[in-house]
Amino acid sequence: MAKWGEVIEITEFKQIGDKGDIITMYRYRAKSKAGTVFTLELPEGDIAPDKVDAALAKKAELLDKTKSL
């Protein structure tokens, strides 16, 4: 488990871009340390492990702060 939480599921899907091109997207379903379940969608070009971990950590932190209000 990462410091921010854990990935539960990864789903690959296709999406039509603004110019009519087909974009491969990845939907990450994750759970934060506080137990908040959330999703994050990223294009194929942004799925380097360090980028994904940073994006998931940022969203988990934001949601955990919001939950604690």
N, CA, C and O atoms as a Tinker XYZ file with bonds, in Angstrom:
   276  protein
     1  N      0.842000   -1.168000    0.000000    73     2
     2  CA     0.000000    0.000000    0.000000    64     1     3
     3  C      0.895000    1.241000    0.000000    63     2     4     5
     4  O      1.856000    1.322000    0.765000    81     3
     5  N      0.570000    2.203000   -0.862000    73     3     6
     6  CA     1.316000    3.456000   -0.932000    64     5     7
     7  C      0.979000    4.344000    0.264000    63     6     8     9
     8  O      0.046000    4.051000    1.012000    81     7
     9  N      1.717000    5.403000    0.444000    73     7    10
    10  CA     1.484000    6.307000    1.569000    64     9    11
    11  C      0.095000    6.931000    1.526000    63    10    12    13
    12  O     -0.497000    7.212000    2.568000    81    11
    13  N     -0.417000    7.145000    0.336000    73    11    14
    14  CA    -1.722000    7.807000    0.184000    64    13    15
    15  C     -2.891000    6.825000    0.242000    63    14    16    17
    16  O     -4.005000    7.238000    0.565000    81    15
    17  N     -2.681000    5.548000   -0.057000    73    15    18
    18  CA    -3.757000    4.549000   -0.095000    64    17    19
    19  C     -3.405000    3.422000   -1.046000    63    18    20    21
    20  O     -2.247000    3.012000   -1.126000    81    19
    21  N     -4.421000    2.908000   -1.783000    73    19    22
    22  CA    -4.160000    1.795000   -2.688000    64    21    23
    23  C     -5.063000    1.841000   -3.918000    63    22    24    25
    24  O     -6.177000    2.362000   -3.866000    81    23
    25  N     -4.565000    1.287000   -5.025000    73    23    26
    26  CA    -5.353000    1.159000   -6.246000    64    25    27
    27  C     -6.186000   -0.112000   -6.130000    63    26    28    29
    28  O     -5.662000   -1.178000   -5.807000    81    27
    29  N     -7.476000    0.007000   -6.392000    73    27    30
    30  CA    -8.382000   -1.136000   -6.313000    64    29    31
    31  C     -8.539000   -1.791000   -7.684000    63    30    32    33
    32  O     -8.541000   -3.017000   -7.800000    81    31
    33  N     -8.670000   -0.960000   -8.722000    73    31    34
    34  CA    -8.941000   -1.485000  -10.062000    64    33    35
    35  C     -8.458000   -0.490000  -11.107000    63    34    36    37
    36  O     -8.507000    0.721000  -10.889000    81    35
    37  N     -7.990000   -1.003000  -12.247000    73    35    38
    38  CA    -7.603000   -0.168000  -13.380000    64    37    39
    39  C     -8.398000   -0.655000  -14.594000    63    38    40    41
    40  O     -8.385000   -1.842000  -14.920000    81    39
    41  N     -9.090000    0.278000  -15.259000    73    39    42
    42  CA    -9.886000   -0.051000  -16.428000    64    41    43
    43  C     -9.389000    0.749000  -17.623000    63    42    44    45
    44  O     -9.211000    1.963000  -17.528000    81    43
    45  N     -9.164000    0.076000  -18.745000    73    43    46
    46  CA    -8.760000    0.753000  -19.971000    64    45    47
    47  C    -10.005000    0.979000  -20.815000    63    46    48    49
    48  O    -10.848000    0.090000  -20.944000    81    47
    49  N    -10.118000    2.191000  -21.398000    73    47    50
    50  CA   -11.237000    2.465000  -22.298000    64    49    51
    51  C    -10.789000    3.458000  -23.361000    63    50    52    53
    52  O     -9.769000    4.129000  -23.207000    81    51
    53  N    -11.554000    3.544000  -24.431000    73    51    54
    54  CA   -11.251000    4.456000  -25.540000    64    53    55
    55  C    -12.193000    5.653000  -25.467000    63    54    56    57
    56  O    -13.345000    5.533000  -25.051000    81    55
    57  N    -11.680000    6.805000  -25.880000    73    55    58
    58  CA   -12.459000    8.027000  -25.871000    64    57    59
    59  C    -12.136000    8.793000  -27.147000    63    58    60    61
    60  O    -11.004000    8.746000  -27.628000    81    59
    61  N    -13.112000    9.492000  -27.693000    73    59    62
    62  CA   -12.883000   10.283000  -28.888000    64    61    63
    63  C    -12.411000   11.665000  -28.465000    63    62    64    65
    64  O    -13.064000   12.340000  -27.669000    81    63
    65  N    -11.273000   12.078000  -29.003000    73    63    66
    66  CA   -10.689000   13.371000  -28.661000    64    65    67
    67  C    -11.362000   14.513000  -29.398000    63    66    68    69
    68  O    -12.281000   14.302000  -30.189000    81    67
    69  N    -10.896000   15.724000  -29.132000    73    67    70
    70  CA   -11.460000   16.938000  -29.734000    64    69    71
    71  C    -11.329000   16.958000  -31.260000    63    70    72    73
    72  O    -12.179000   17.522000  -31.950000    81    71
    73  N    -10.289000   16.358000  -31.770000    73    71    74
    74  CA   -10.044000   16.355000  -33.213000    64    73    75
    75  C    -10.549000   15.089000  -33.891000    63    74    76    77
    76  O    -10.230000   14.842000  -35.054000    81    75
    77  N    -11.333000   14.284000  -33.179000    73    75    78
    78  CA   -11.876000   13.060000  -33.733000    64    77    79
    79  C    -10.948000   11.868000  -33.620000    63    78    80    81
    80  O    -11.265000   10.786000  -34.114000    81    79
    81  N     -9.813000   12.050000  -32.980000    73    79    82
    82  CA    -8.882000   10.941000  -32.810000    64    81    83
    83  C     -9.298000   10.085000  -31.617000    63    82    84    85
    84  O    -10.021000   10.543000  -30.732000    81    83
    85  N     -8.837000    8.851000  -31.606000    73    83    86
    86  CA    -9.174000    7.931000  -30.523000    64    85    87
    87  C     -8.061000    7.966000  -29.482000    63    86    88    89
    88  O     -6.885000    7.788000  -29.799000    81    87
    89  N     -8.456000    8.197000  -28.243000    73    87    90
    90  CA    -7.508000    8.291000  -27.137000    64    89    91
    91  C     -7.719000    7.110000  -26.198000    63    90    92    93
    92  O     -8.847000    6.820000  -25.800000    81    91
    93  N     -6.638000    6.436000  -25.849000    73    91    94
    94  CA    -6.715000    5.360000  -24.861000    64    93    95
    95  C     -6.602000    6.000000  -23.484000    63    94    96    97
    96  O     -5.643000    6.714000  -23.189000    81    95
    97  N     -7.598000    5.730000  -22.652000    73    95    98
    98  CA    -7.656000    6.299000  -21.311000    64    97    99
    99  C     -7.604000    5.171000  -20.282000    63    98   100   101
   100  O     -7.938000    4.023000  -20.576000    81    99
   101  N     -7.182000    5.520000  -19.084000    73    99   102
   102  CA    -7.153000    4.560000  -17.980000    64   101   103
   103  C     -7.897000    5.164000  -16.792000    63   102   104   105
   104  O     -7.625000    6.292000  -16.382000    81   103
   105  N     -8.831000    4.400000  -16.250000    73   103   106
   106  CA    -9.594000    4.821000  -15.079000    64   105   107
   107  C     -9.067000    4.050000  -13.875000    63   106   108   109
   108  O     -9.155000    2.824000  -13.824000    81   107
   109  N     -8.524000    4.773000  -12.920000    73   107   110
   110  CA    -7.999000    4.185000  -11.692000    64   109   111
   111  C     -9.056000    4.325000  -10.606000    63   110   112   113
   112  O     -9.489000    5.436000  -10.300000    81   111
   113  N     -9.464000    3.227000  -10.032000    73   111   114
   114  CA   -10.371000    3.241000   -8.884000    64   113   115
   115  C     -9.483000    2.958000   -7.685000    63   114   116   117
   116  O     -8.786000    1.944000   -7.644000    81   115
   117  N     -9.510000    3.858000   -6.708000    73   115   118
   118  CA    -8.573000    3.768000   -5.592000    64   117   119
   119  C     -9.268000    4.075000   -4.276000    63   118   120   121
   120  O    -10.382000    4.598000   -4.241000    81   119
   121  N     -8.570000    3.730000   -3.182000    73   119   122
   122  CA    -9.077000    4.020000   -1.847000    64   121   123
   123  C     -7.973000    4.715000   -1.068000    63   122   124   125
   124  O     -6.841000    4.235000   -1.008000    81   123
   125  N     -8.321000    5.866000   -0.464000    73   123   126
   126  CA    -7.350000    6.630000    0.312000    64   125   127
   127  C     -7.144000    5.996000    1.676000    63   126   128   129
   128  O     -7.858000    5.067000    2.051000    81   127
   129  N     -6.168000    6.499000    2.414000    73   127   130
   130  CA    -5.891000    5.998000    3.765000    64   129   131
   131  C     -7.100000    6.162000    4.684000    63   130   132   133
   132  O     -7.314000    5.345000    5.580000    81   131
   133  N     -7.900000    7.222000    4.463000    73   131   134
   134  CA    -9.085000    7.471000    5.300000    64   133   135
   135  C    -10.290000    6.644000    4.855000    63   134   136   137
   136  O    -11.350000    6.705000    5.478000    81   135
   137  N    -10.130000    5.869000    3.775000    73   135   138
   138  CA   -11.201000    4.996000    3.320000    64   137   139
   139  C    -12.085000    5.568000    2.235000    63   138   140   141
   140  O    -13.089000    4.953000    1.875000    81   139
   141  N    -11.741000    6.736000    1.700000    73   139   142
   142  CA   -12.512000    7.354000    0.632000    64   141   143
   143  C    -12.206000    6.642000   -0.685000    63   142   144   145
   144  O    -11.043000    6.541000   -1.078000    81   143
   145  N    -13.239000    6.150000   -1.369000    73   143   146
   146  CA   -13.074000    5.504000   -2.672000    64   145   147
   147  C    -13.290000    6.564000   -3.746000    63   146   148   149
   148  O    -14.271000    7.305000   -3.701000    81   147
   149  N    -12.379000    6.638000   -4.707000    73   147   150
   150  CA   -12.472000    7.646000   -5.762000    64   149   151
   151  C    -11.940000    7.099000   -7.078000    63   150   152   153
   152  O    -11.306000    6.045000   -7.119000    81   151
   153  N    -12.211000    7.837000   -8.159000    73   151   154
   154  CA   -11.690000    7.459000   -9.473000    64   153   155
   155  C    -10.874000    8.609000  -10.038000    63   154   156   157
   156  O    -11.084000    9.774000   -9.699000    81   155
   157  N     -9.946000    8.257000  -10.899000    73   155   158
   158  CA    -9.107000    9.215000  -11.584000    64   157   159
   159  C     -8.888000    8.695000  -12.995000    63   158   160   161
   160  O     -8.468000    7.553000  -13.179000    81   159
   161  N     -9.170000    9.527000  -13.994000    73   159   162
   162  CA    -8.983000    9.126000  -15.388000    64   161   163
   163  C     -7.784000    9.852000  -15.969000    63   162   164   165
   164  O     -7.668000   11.073000  -15.853000    81   163
   165  N     -6.883000    9.089000  -16.601000    73   163   166
   166  CA    -5.674000    9.644000  -17.186000    64   165   167
   167  C     -5.494000    9.115000  -18.605000    63   166   168   169
   168  O     -5.789000    7.950000  -18.870000    81   167
   169  N     -5.007000    9.967000  -19.533000    73   167   170
   170  CA    -4.704000    9.488000  -20.885000    64   169   171
   171  C     -3.450000    8.630000  -20.877000    63   170   172   173
   172  O     -2.634000    8.708000  -19.958000    81   171
   173  N     -3.310000    7.818000  -21.902000    73   171   174
   174  CA    -2.194000    6.881000  -21.987000    64   173   175
   175  C     -0.833000    7.570000  -21.852000    63   174   176   177
   176  O      0.098000    6.981000  -21.301000    81   175
   177  N     -0.705000    8.779000  -22.334000    73   175   178
   178  CA     0.565000    9.499000  -22.265000    64   177   179
   179  C      0.973000    9.894000  -20.858000    63   178   180   181
   180  O      2.134000   10.230000  -20.624000    81   179
   181  N      0.040000    9.860000  -19.917000    73   179   182
   182  CA     0.327000   10.283000  -18.537000    64   181   183
   183  C      0.381000    9.131000  -17.545000    63   182   184   185
   184  O      0.199000    9.350000  -16.347000    81   183
   185  N      0.626000    7.913000  -18.009000    73   183   186
   186  CA     0.580000    6.775000  -17.088000    64   185   187
   187  C      1.960000    6.280000  -16.654000    63   186   188   189
   188  O      2.111000    5.113000  -16.292000    81   187
   189  N      2.952000    7.144000  -16.686000    73   187   190
   190  CA     4.250000    6.787000  -16.110000    64   189   191
   191  C      4.024000    6.595000  -14.608000    63   190   192   193
   192  O      3.293000    7.373000  -13.994000    81   191
   193  N      4.637000    5.577000  -14.012000    73   191   194
   194  CA     4.371000    5.273000  -12.595000    64   193   195
   195  C      4.490000    6.459000  -11.646000    63   194   196   197
   196  O      3.671000    6.605000  -10.739000    81   195
   197  N      5.496000    7.308000  -11.841000    73   195   198
   198  CA     5.659000    8.457000  -10.945000    64   197   199
   199  C      4.543000    9.484000  -11.120000    63   198   200   201
   200  O      4.102000   10.091000  -10.144000    81   199
   201  N      4.082000    9.683000  -12.362000    73   199   202
   202  CA     2.980000   10.617000  -12.626000    64   201   203
   203  C      1.672000   10.108000  -12.041000    63   202   204   205
   204  O      0.916000   10.874000  -11.443000    81   203
   205  N      1.404000    8.820000  -12.210000    73   203   206
   206  CA     0.167000    8.227000  -11.693000    64   205   207
   207  C      0.147000    8.299000  -10.170000    63   206   208   209
   208  O     -0.860000    8.688000   -9.578000    81   207
   209  N      1.247000    7.927000   -9.540000    73   207   210
   210  CA     1.313000    7.949000   -8.081000    64   209   211
   211  C      1.119000    9.367000   -7.546000    63   210   212   213
   212  O      0.412000    9.568000   -6.558000    81   211
   213  N      1.746000   10.351000   -8.198000    73   211   214
   214  CA     1.611000   11.737000   -7.757000    64   213   215
   215  C      0.173000   12.231000   -7.906000    63   214   216   217
   216  O     -0.348000   12.906000   -7.019000    81   215
   217  N     -0.469000   11.896000   -9.029000    73   215   218
   218  CA    -1.847000   12.325000   -9.262000    64   217   219
   219  C     -2.812000   11.671000   -8.268000    63   218   220   221
   220  O     -3.708000   12.332000   -7.743000    81   219
   221  N     -2.627000   10.380000   -8.013000    73   219   222
   222  CA    -3.478000    9.677000   -7.057000    64   221   223
   223  C     -3.261000   10.211000   -5.637000    63   222   224   225
   224  O     -4.221000   10.379000   -4.885000    81   223
   225  N     -2.017000   10.476000   -5.274000    73   223   226
   226  CA    -1.711000   11.003000   -3.941000    64   225   227
   227  C     -2.338000   12.379000   -3.750000    63   226   228   229
   228  O     -2.879000   12.674000   -2.684000    81   227
   229  N     -2.267000   13.219000   -4.773000    73   227   230
   230  CA    -2.833000   14.567000   -4.698000    64   229   231
   231  C     -4.345000   14.514000   -4.495000    63   230   232   233
   232  O     -4.891000   15.226000   -3.652000    81   231
   233  N     -5.017000   13.663000   -5.278000    73   231   234
   234  CA    -6.475000   13.563000   -5.156000    64   233   235
   235  C     -6.874000   12.941000   -3.819000    63   234   236   237
   236  O     -7.830000   13.397000   -3.193000    81   235
   237  N     -6.167000   11.920000   -3.377000    73   235   238
   238  CA    -6.472000   11.285000   -2.092000    64   237   239
   239  C     -6.312000   12.274000   -0.949000    63   238   240   241
   240  O     -7.144000   12.317000   -0.043000    81   239
   241  N     -5.249000   13.069000   -0.987000    73   239   242
   242  CA    -5.014000   14.059000    0.063000    64   241   243
   243  C     -6.134000   15.102000    0.092000    63   242   244   245
   244  O     -6.626000   15.468000    1.160000    81   243
   245  N     -6.524000   15.571000   -1.080000    73   243   246
   246  CA    -7.600000   16.557000   -1.167000    64   245   247
   247  C     -8.908000   15.993000   -0.615000    63   246   248   249
   248  O     -9.599000   16.665000    0.151000    81   247
   249  N     -9.248000   14.774000   -0.995000    73   247   250
   250  CA   -10.488000   14.165000   -0.539000    64   249   251
   251  C    -10.461000   13.862000    0.958000    63   250   252   253
   252  O    -11.476000   14.019000    1.636000    81   251
   253  N     -9.328000   13.437000    1.471000    73   251   254
   254  CA    -9.217000   13.177000    2.918000    64   253   255
   255  C     -9.345000   14.454000    3.726000    63   254   256   257
   256  O     -9.955000   14.452000    4.795000    81   255
   257  N     -8.764000   15.573000    3.217000    73   255   258
   258  CA    -8.907000   16.861000    3.899000    64   257   259
   259  C    -10.362000   17.304000    3.889000    63   258   260   261
   260  O    -10.866000   17.805000    4.895000    81   259
   261  N    -11.040000   17.125000    2.761000    73   259   262
   262  CA   -12.446000   17.505000    2.641000    64   261   263
   263  C    -13.303000   16.651000    3.578000    63   262   264   265
   264  O    -14.234000   17.154000    4.206000    81   263
   265  N    -12.988000   15.376000    3.667000    73   263   266
   266  CA   -13.757000   14.463000    4.528000    64   265   267
   267  C    -13.620000   14.837000    5.994000    63   266   268   269
   268  O    -14.553000   14.632000    6.770000    81   267
   269  N    -12.481000   15.379000    6.385000    73   267   270
   270  CA   -12.251000   15.702000    7.791000    64   269   271
   271  C    -12.919000   17.009000    8.233000    63   270   272   273
   272  O    -12.908000   17.330000    9.421000    81   271
   273  N    -13.492000   17.754000    7.308000    73   271   274
   274  CA   -14.148000   19.024000    7.672000    64   273   275
   275  C    -15.383000   18.829000    8.480000    63   274   276
   276  O    -16.035000   19.803000    8.855000    81   275
